[in-house]
Amino acid sequence: MKKMPLMKEHFMLVGILIFCTIEDARSLDGHYTLPNVTHLTDLFHHQTLNQAFLTSFGSSNIHFGNNGSNVQLTLNKTSGSGLISLNKYNYGFFSSAIKLPPGYSSGVVVAFYMSNADLFPHNHDEIDFEFLGHENGKQWILQTNIYGNGKTNIGREEKFRLWFDPTEEFHQYSIIWNSHHIVFLVDNIPVREVENIGVMSAVYPSKPMSVYATIWDGSEWATNGGKNPVNYKYEPFVASFGEMEMEGCVWISARSVPSCSKGGQEGPSTVDPVEGEDFVKLSQQQKMGMDWARNKFMIYSYCKDPGRFPVLPPECRMR
């Protein structure tokens, strides 16, 4: 995943632009009435990770458990580690329950994302959940991002603080990706929607992608712009993944179009995450849930960063 270094002046400006609700969002001990939304994760079966994924890197730091239904990915001085899905998908619903490393975690990056950089190295697409470590282990930052058609010169990042401690127990992180929109969800609550309309259509991820789960050293940029690198005195850093769901159109390279299938087997899905009613647009409840999440917990948006973009990306000017 390509990351671009940011200037010191940019970070000063970001500090000014952070929303006034950040103090509320910082309190992990706060009690929040969570929005009532449909639990989309209840609609799909869980994948067996050791059958649905291959090793991407760091095989010695990958440990499957519970008959392959969950996995621990470790970062230490030797290596990070990661998995790549056996199948590639062209649209669908993708979700994992994740528990992040506790304690000091500066510079550590845990990622659950989709990419086709291996197939299209100069014209790739990407949809990212990235978790950025912190000096205070409870204060992980959730970053979402998308790239389309190789347009990596513009990072479309949005950052959130979470309303829970992500190191204490598993929480669900999900992606809806189809021809209508991309939606990022945390415990089934939408936190971001990217619609495939207007100027976004030219940079909208549209080519088959693999699913990745990784942990790695992001010392150069992840925490306070690289000021707080990974301190291996606190290793190992262990991220746990489970309840993996990958439901959509499996891409078969021998065909000119993807084939919708369930669990990698030929045949129609019993629930179609590409065009089904629950997936083509947000319900009123989901919209209210997204407003709640963004108003209380979003701390950075590329569309509110004129220091980084003197001329804001065109989709920002449409909001």
C-alpha positions in Angstrom: 0.0 0.0 0.0 1.6 3.2 -1.1 2.0 5.9 1.5 3.0 9.4 0.8 5.1 11.4 3.4 3.4 14.4 4.8 4.9 17.7 5.7 5.2 19.1 9.2 3.0 22.0 8.2 0.3 19.6 7.2 0.2 18.0 10.6 0.0 21.4 12.3 -3.0 22.3 10.1 -4.6 19.0 10.7 -4.5 19.7 14.4 -6.4 22.9 13.8 -9.0 21.2 11.6 -9.8 18.3 13.9 -13.4 18.4 14.8 -14.5 19.9 18.1 -16.1 16.6 19.1 -12.7 14.9 19.5 -12.7 15.2 23.2 -16.0 13.3 23.4 -14.6 10.6 21.1 -11.4 10.2 23.1 -13.2 8.8 26.1 -13.1 5.1 25.8 -14.8 4.9 29.2 -17.8 6.9 27.9 -21.2 5.2 27.5 -22.8 5.6 24.2 -26.3 4.6 23.0 -25.4 2.8 19.8 -27.5 3.3 16.7 -30.0 0.5 15.9 -29.0 -0.8 12.5 -29.4 -4.1 10.5 -26.7 -6.6 11.4 -25.5 -7.4 7.9 -22.8 -9.7 9.2 -25.6 -12.1 10.4 -26.5 -12.8 6.8 -23.3 -14.7 5.8 -21.4 -17.8 6.8 -17.9 -17.6 8.2 -15.0 -18.7 6.1 -12.3 -21.2 7.3 -9.3 -19.0 7.2 -6.7 -21.6 6.6 -8.6 -22.8 3.6 -9.8 -19.4 2.2 -6.4 -17.7 2.5 -2.8 -18.2 1.4 0.3 -16.8 3.1 1.3 -13.4 1.7 4.4 -12.9 3.9 5.9 -13.8 7.3 4.8 -17.4 7.4 6.6 -18.1 10.7 4.5 -15.3 12.3 1.1 -16.7 11.2 -0.7 -19.1 13.6 -4.1 -20.6 12.9 -6.4 -21.7 15.7 -9.8 -23.3 16.4 -9.6 -25.6 13.4 -8.6 -22.6 11.1 -11.5 -20.4 12.0 -9.2 -17.7 13.4 -5.6 -16.6 13.0 -3.0 -14.6 14.9 -0.7 -12.4 12.9 2.4 -11.2 14.6 4.9 -8.4 14.0 8.3 -8.7 15.6 11.9 -7.7 14.8 12.1 -10.4 12.2 9.0 -9.7 10.2 5.4 -8.7 10.0 2.9 -11.1 8.5 -0.1 -11.3 6.2 -2.6 -13.4 4.4 -4.1 -13.0 0.9 -7.4 -14.6 -0.1 -7.4 -17.6 -2.3 -10.1 -16.1 -4.5 -10.3 -12.6 -6.2 -13.6 -10.8 -6.1 -15.4 -8.4 -8.3 -17.8 -6.7 -5.8 -19.3 -8.2 -2.7 -19.5 -8.1 1.1 -16.2 -8.6 3.1 -16.0 -8.6 6.9 -13.7 -9.8 9.7 -13.8 -9.7 13.5 -10.5 -8.2 14.6 -8.8 -7.7 18.0 -5.8 -5.4 18.0 -2.5 -5.7 19.9 -2.7 -4.3 23.5 -0.3 -1.9 25.1 2.3 0.3 23.4 1.7 0.1 19.7 3.2 3.2 18.0 4.2 2.6 14.4 2.3 -0.6 14.2 -0.2 -1.0 11.3 -2.9 -3.7 11.2 -4.8 -3.8 7.9 -7.9 -5.5 6.5 -8.1 -4.4 2.9 -8.7 -5.2 -0.7 -6.2 -4.6 -3.5 -5.3 -5.8 -7.0 -1.7 -4.3 -7.1 -0.4 -7.7 -8.1 -2.6 -7.8 -11.2 -2.5 -4.1 -12.1 0.8 -2.7 -10.6 0.4 0.6 -12.5 -3.3 0.9 -12.5 -4.5 -0.7 -9.2 -7.5 -0.3 -7.0 -7.7 -0.5 -3.3 -10.2 -0.3 -0.4 -8.6 0.0 3.1 -9.3 -0.5 6.7 -6.0 0.5 8.5 -5.5 0.6 12.2 -2.7 2.9 13.3 -1.0 2.3 16.6 -0.5 4.8 19.4 1.7 5.5 22.4 -1.4 4.7 24.5 -2.4 1.3 23.4 -6.1 2.0 23.8 -6.1 4.9 21.4 -5.8 3.1 18.1 -6.8 5.2 15.1 -9.0 3.7 12.4 -8.1 5.0 8.9 -10.2 4.3 5.8 -9.0 5.0 2.3 -9.7 4.1 -1.4 -7.7 4.2 -4.6 -9.1 3.7 -8.1 -7.4 3.1 -11.4 -3.9 3.8 -10.1 -4.7 7.3 -8.8 -2.4 6.9 -5.8 -1.4 10.6 -6.0 -4.5 11.4 -4.0 -5.1 9.6 -0.8 -8.7 9.8 0.2 -8.2 9.1 3.9 -10.7 9.6 6.7 -9.7 8.9 10.3 -11.8 7.9 13.3 -11.4 7.3 16.9 -13.4 4.3 18.1 -16.1 4.3 20.7 -14.6 1.2 22.4 -11.2 -0.3 23.3 -10.3 -2.4 20.2 -7.7 -4.4 22.1 -10.1 -5.9 24.7 -12.3 -8.0 22.5 -13.2 -8.7 18.8 -15.1 -6.1 16.8 -16.5 -6.4 13.3 -15.1 -4.4 10.4 -17.0 -4.7 7.1 -16.9 -3.5 3.5 -19.7 -3.3 1.0 -18.4 -2.9 -2.5 -20.5 -2.9 -5.6 -21.3 -0.7 -8.6 -23.4 1.6 -6.5 -21.2 2.5 -3.6 -18.5 1.5 -1.1 -19.5 1.4 2.6 -17.2 1.0 5.6 -18.9 -0.4 8.6 -17.8 -0.9 12.3 -19.9 -3.4 14.2 -22.5 -3.0 11.4 -22.6 0.8 11.8 -21.7 2.6 8.6 -18.9 5.2 9.2 -18.2 6.1 5.6 -19.9 5.9 2.2 -18.3 6.5 -1.2 -20.9 6.7 -4.0 -20.1 5.8 -7.6 -21.5 9.0 -9.0 -20.2 12.1 -10.7 -16.5 12.8 -10.6 -15.9 9.7 -8.4 -16.7 7.4 -11.2 -13.3 8.0 -12.8 -11.5 6.8 -9.7 -13.9 4.3 -8.4 -12.4 0.8 -7.7 -13.9 -1.5 -10.3 -11.4 -4.3 -11.1 -11.2 -7.7 -9.3 -9.4 -7.6 -6.0 -8.0 -9.9 -3.4 -8.7 -9.6 0.4 -5.8 -9.1 2.7 -5.2 -9.3 6.4 -1.8 -8.0 7.6 0.3 -6.5 10.4 3.4 -4.6 9.6 5.9 -1.9 10.6 4.6 1.6 9.5 7.2 3.5 11.5 7.8 6.0 8.7 4.3 7.5 8.8 1.7 5.7 11.0 2.0 7.5 14.3 2.3 11.2 14.5 3.8 11.4 11.0 6.6 9.0 11.9 7.7 10.7 15.1 6.8 7.6 17.1 8.3 4.5 15.4 7.8 0.9 16.5 9.6 0.1 19.7 10.5 -3.6 19.6 11.0 -3.6 23.3 7.3 -4.3 23.4 7.2 -7.1 20.8 5.5 -9.3 19.8 2.6 -7.3 18.5 -0.2 -9.7 17.8 -3.5 -9.0 15.9 -6.2 -11.6 15.9 -8.7 -12.2 13.0 -11.8 -14.3 13.0 -15.4 -14.6 11.7 -14.2 -13.9 8.2 -16.9 -13.3 5.6 -16.3 -13.0 1.9 -19.4 -13.2 -0.2 -19.6 -11.9 -3.7 -18.6 -12.4 -7.3 -15.6 -14.7 -7.5 -13.4 -13.6 -10.5 -12.3 -16.4 -12.8 -9.5 -15.2 -15.0 -10.5 -17.6 -17.9 -13.8 -15.7 -18.2 -14.4 -12.2 -19.5 -16.8 -11.5 -16.7 -16.9 -12.5 -13.0 -19.1 -15.4 -11.9 -21.2 -14.8 -8.9 -20.7 -17.7 -6.5 -21.0 -18.7 -2.9 -18.0 -19.9 -0.9 -15.9 -20.3 -4.1 -18.4 -22.9 -5.6 -20.2 -22.4 -8.8 -23.9 -21.3 -8.6 -25.9 -18.3 -7.5 -25.6 -16.9 -4.0 -28.6 -17.4 -1.7 -28.0 -13.7 -0.6 -26.7 -11.5 -3.4 -24.4 -8.8 -1.9 -23.9 -7.1 -5.2 -27.4 -6.0 -6.1 -29.6 -7.1 -3.1 -31.8 -4.5 -1.5 -29.8 -4.3 1.7 -26.6 -3.4 -0.3 -27.4 -1.0 -3.1 -28.2 1.9 -0.7 -28.2 2.8 2.9 -31.4 2.6 4.9 -32.7 5.5 6.9 -31.4 3.8 10.0 -28.0 3.3 8.5 -27.8 6.9 7.4 -28.7 8.0 11.0 -26.0 5.6 12.3 -23.4 7.0 9.9 -24.2 10.6 10.9 -23.8 9.6 14.6 -20.4 8.0 13.9 -19.1 10.8 11.7 -20.3 13.6 14.0 -18.9 12.1 17.2 -15.8 10.1 16.1 -14.3 11.3 12.8 -11.2 13.3 13.4 -9.8 13.8 9.9 -11.1 14.0 6.4 -9.0 14.8 3.3 -11.9 17.0 2.2 -11.2 19.3 5.1 -7.5 19.7 4.6 -6.7 22.7 2.4 -3.1 22.6 3.7 -2.6 19.3 1.9 -4.9 20.1 -1.0 -4.8 23.8 -1.9 -7.3 22.8 -4.6 -9.6 20.2 -3.0 -10.3 17.1 -5.0 -13.4 17.7 -7.1 -15.7 15.3 -5.1 -15.0 17.4 -2.0 -16.4 20.5 -3.7 -19.7 18.7 -4.3 -20.4 18.1 -0.6 
